[in-house]
Amino acid sequence: MRKISLLVFFISAALFSQEDLLSDLENDVIEDKTVIAAFKGLKVVNFESTKLASEGDIFFVVAHRFSSVKYGFDDFFGLDNAVTQLKFIYGVNEWLNVGVARSSYLKKYGVHVKYRLFPQEKEGFPVTIVGYNLVTANTSLDKDQYPKLAFENILTYTSQLLISRKISESLSLLVAPTFIHENLATRSREVLDNGETIAHDEKADQLALGLGGRYKLTKRMSVNLDYGLHLNRNRNSNYRNSLSVGVDIETGGHVFQMHFTNAQAMFEDGYIIQGQGDWSDGDVFFGFNISRVF
């Protein structure tokens, strides 16, 4: 009987000790409250999203913008002509990305950094905030056109805060206050009734506000939209605010984006300042982005 009592005592002590150990371990666990997957692609459509490449990942992005669809079968709704951008993005760590790109539009090169400042949290910080800085070089400019052209003249600088909130499992929204400095300002030309041409230059410092959203239709498909509101555009400018709408399709290791936009340029200084198409006139460009991760 004494042996049975001792056995019961030791079993009970072991059980209570195990419960105390599990309780201590649970107290040491820090719950990850970070909200993920507000956007599946690195871009909404034209504007950057708050998604970053993971540490050690390399993204290869191929983007096409065909010419305007308004000319119909003359150039097969723009498919006969296209501009292309190739981009590599590397995840330095979980909060920092670096990237390089080249676009056939104005033969531009770009270098960027993208970095997460604050993540959205469940029952915590309400939004994700990401910084984005880009430098582009317009190599289509030459000294035959601008005799006093210097290297710094071909550079443009873009700074953005990307602020997103995942409202629900289906809906995510983005706001992107943007500052752009052009060393060589964008020029618009006005033709007067007498045939005289007047040039209107933008200010070197440009302000814009990007608005975007994603609505998930299925597990692997969403509809995306973004709009770039140029806040201090010259009133005589030939250009328009960019409006883009498209569909994201996630297929394994890459995201395929198809869209229509009134801006053919793909760098921020291009589609924000120099959106040349007009949706009301059917002057829009079909395009797509393909992202592959390695």
Sequence and secondary structure as in RCSB ss.txt:
>XXXX:A:sequence
MRKISLLVFFISAALFSQEDLLSDLENDVIEDKTVIAAFKGLKVVNFESTKLASEGDIFFVVAHRFSSVKYGFDD
FFGLDNAVTQLKFIYGVNEWLNVGVARSSYLKKYGVHVKYRLFPQEKEGFPVTIVGYNLVTANTSLDKDQYPKLA
FENILTYTSQLLISRKISESLSLLVAPTFIHENLATRSREVLDNGETIAHDEKADQLALGLGGRYKLTKRMSVNL
DYGLHLNRNRNSNYRNSLSVGVDIETGGHVFQMHFTNAQAMFEDGYIIQGQGDWSDGDVFFGFNISRVF
>XXXX:A:secstr
 HHHHHHHHHHHHHHHHHHHHHHHHHHH     B   S SSSBSSSSB S    TT EEEEEEEEEEEGGGGGGT
TTTTT EEEEEEEEEESSSSEEEEEEEETGGGEEEEEEEEEEE  BTTS  SEEEEEEEEEEETT  TTT TT  
GGGGEEEEEEEEEEEE SSSEEEEEEEEEEEESS  EEEEE TTS EEEEE  SEEEEEEEEEEEEEETTEEEEE
EEEEETT  TT S B EEEEEEEEEETTEEEEEEEES    SHHHHHH B  BGGGTB EEEEEEEEE 
